Amino acid sequence: MSGPSLREMSGSTEPKFGHFIVEFATPGIGHILKNAGCDFVLFDCEHSGFGFETVKAAIRYFEAARLPTIVRVPSREYQHIARALDMGAEGIMLPMVSTPEEARFIVDSVKYVPKGNRGVALGIAHDAYKGGEVLAKLAAQNERSAVFAQIETKEGVANADAIAGTDGIDCLWVGHFDLSCSLGEPGQFQSKTFLDAIETVAQACRKHGKRLGRLVPDVATGVEYRGKGFDFLCYSGDVWTYQAALKAGIDGLRAGCAEATKGGK
């Protein structure tokens, strides 16, 4: 990796910009995102329908472009966490993390001994199929792996301080839609309840020196949340970006051609 790793990014409060992939797991996607200026990619397996065979291939595409990859796994189950890591994911994002006990289980599943109890498999995708001294490889993987815990529930907000204080958690990532639903105000992102919850999570991250992230649908929201202390900012997703650009072009063509036709009469 020629640029900073996710763990290195997690040591800095400088903004990091990425993109959300839910549809286009094509061979060129890594280079497309890298050349668009992305610092990282968030690859979704919770809502996309991607299976682990696709994850394994997509991570190679991102590695080829030297673009650090966060894989959002479908659940907090050990099998999902460990398999994504074995396939080479640098970062793991877990949905609906609501208690410090859940956070500790996640770290235990991500890290090898002595920091956790992840099952050992060496000389495979995550270490580029290389040999080497076992303890050194375990330590290197522990240093490499980054953990992004999604705060998406009212309980998660209440426990944000304890979750952020869990050793091995690198970033709290606000799942804004699910959080607004859990707070009883679906989609009300400017409500006092929602904004108070955001500040509670931000304070927890500041206190424990952890990073703070979220998906932002547009530039204005990203700038707004940078002001709230967010530093991992994932700009929109592949489907919505492509669709918006295509719609703008088609709408422009339709309007322009209609005007040209009218003028030619």
N, C-alpha and C positions, 0 to 999 in steps of 0.2 A: 504494500500500500504506500503510494508516494506521498499522499497527504496525511493529515492527522487521523488517528484511529478514533473510534467512538469514545473510548476511555480517555484519550487525550482531549477530545472535545468536551468531555464531561468535567474536565479540570479547569475549564475556562468559562467565564460569564459572557464572553463575546457571542454575538448571535451566530447561529448555525442554521442554514437554510436547506430544506429538502423538499421532496415530492412524494405523494402517496400513490402506490401502484395497486390497483384492484382489478385490472382487466388485461393490460398489455404486457404480458411476460414474453416478449419477443427477444431474439438474440441481440438486436441492436439497442435495446432499451437502456442499458447501462451507459453506453457512450452518448446516447441522446441526452440523458439527464446530466451526465458529467459536463458535456459541452454546452449545456444550458446554464451551467454555473452551480449546480447542486453540490452541497457538501455531504449529503447523506440521502439514502432512500428508505422509505418506510413501506415494506412489502406486506400486504395484508392477507392473512389466512382466516380471519374471523368471519368476514362477510363476503369475501371474493369467490369462494368455492375452489380456490387453488388447493391442490393436494401436495403431498410432500415430494413427489417426483418433480412437480413443477418448481417447488422451492429449491430443490437441489440444482436444477438447471439454471434457474434465475440467479442464484447466488454466484454461479460461475460467470454469468454475463456481467454482473456488477463488479466482481473481482477483476475481470478483464479491463474494465474501465477505471479501476482503482477507486471505487465508490463504496464507502462503508454502508452495510446493510443492517437495518433493524427489521426483524421478522416479527409481526404481531401474530402470535399463535392463537389457535381457536379457543383455548381454555388455559386454566392454571394447572392442568394435570401434568404430572412428571413426564409422561410419554411424549407430550407435545413439546415441552420445554427442551428435553434432552435430545430429541430427534432433530429439531431445528438447529441446535448447537452443533450436533455431530455433522450436519450437512454444511456447516461453515458460517452460520450466522454470527456476526460480530455482536449484535445487540438483540435482546429478546424483549418484546413488549407483551405485557400480560393484562388482559381485560379485567375490569371490576375488582381491583384490589382494595379491600375495605378494612382490613385489620392488620396489626403488626404480626400476628401469627401467620397470616397468609403471606406476608412479605418475607418472613423468615423461611417459610417452606419453599418459596420461590428461589431465594438465594441458595438454600440447601440443594435445590435441584439443578441450579446453574453451575455452581462451583465444585471443583474437585477437592478431595482432601488436601490439606487440613481445613479448608474454609467451607466445605460442604460435603455432600455425599453423592454427587453425580456419578453414574456408572461409567467406568473407564473403557474407552475404545480409542486406541491410538493407531497411527498410520493410515487414517482414513481421510475423508474430505476436509474436516476442520483443521487438520495440521498439514494439509497439502500432500498427504500420502507419504510423508517422510518418516525416516527412522529417528532415533535419538534416545538420550538418557531419559528414563521415565519420569523421575521427579522434576527434572528441568522442564519437561513438556507439560506436566500438570500445572506447574507454577506459571508457565507462559500462557496457558489457556485461562487460568484464573485471572491473570492480569489483562488478558484480551477481552473477556466477556463483559458486556455492559447490560445493566438491567433497567428497564423502563416500566415503572408501575403506573397503570392507569387509575386515576381517581375519577370515578364515574358515579359514585353513590353518595348519599347523605352521610352514611356511616364512614365512608372513606374520607370525607372532608373532616368529620369529627376526629378521626384517627390520623390525620395527615402528619401531625408532629411526630407521632410514634413510627409511622411508616417511613417518613423521611429520615428519621434517626436510626433506621435499621442498617447496620453495616452490610454493604454489598448492593444496596439500592442506589443507583446513580442518578435517576431522574424521576420526578413525578410528572406524569403526562395527563393533562385534563381531557377527559372525553366529554366534550361540552354538551352534545345532544343528550346522552344518557344521564349526565349529571343534572341537566335541567329537568328531565323527566322525574328523576329520583327526588328532586326538590319540590316536585308538585307544580312546576311551571314550565311545561314543555315548550322549548324554543324561545323562551323569554330571556335572552342573553343580556339584556340591559336592566333586568329587575334587580332590586336591592338584594334580594335573597341570593340570587346567582352571583352577583358581584362581590357580596360579602364572602361567599364560599371561595371564590377565586382568590381573594385576599388572604383568607385563612391558609390556603394551600401555598400561596406565595411566601407567606411569613414562615411556614414550616421549612420551605426550601432555603430561605435566607438563613434561618437559624442553624441549620445543619450543613450548610454549604453544598446543597444538592442542586441539580439543574431542574429546569421547569420547561415543559413543552406542551404544544397543542397543534392540531390541524387548524389552519386559517384559510377561509374561503376566498379571501381577497387581500390585496396589499394594505388597504386601510385597516382591516382587522389585525393584520400582522404587526403593523406599526403601533396600533393601540396596545396590543398585548406585549410588545417589546417594552413599552412604557410601564407595564405592570410587573416587569421582571422576568418575562419569558425569554429564553434564549435558544431553545430548539423550536424553530418555527417551520412547520411543514406546509408548504404552499399548495393548496388544493390537491386534486387527484387527476390521474390520467384521463378518466372518462369525462369529467366535467370540463377540464381544460381543452381537450380536443373538441368536445361538443360545442363549447362556447366559441372557439375560434372558427369552427366550421360554420356555425350558425351565423356568425358575423359576416363571413364571406358570402354565404348563400343569400342572406338577406340583402347585402350590398349589391350583389349581382342582380337579384330580382328587381330591386328598386331602380338600379341604374339602367337595366335593360327595358323596364317599363317606361322610364323617362325617355330613353332613346327612341323607342317605338312611337311614343306619343309625339316626340319632336319631328319624327319623319313623316308624319301624316300631312 
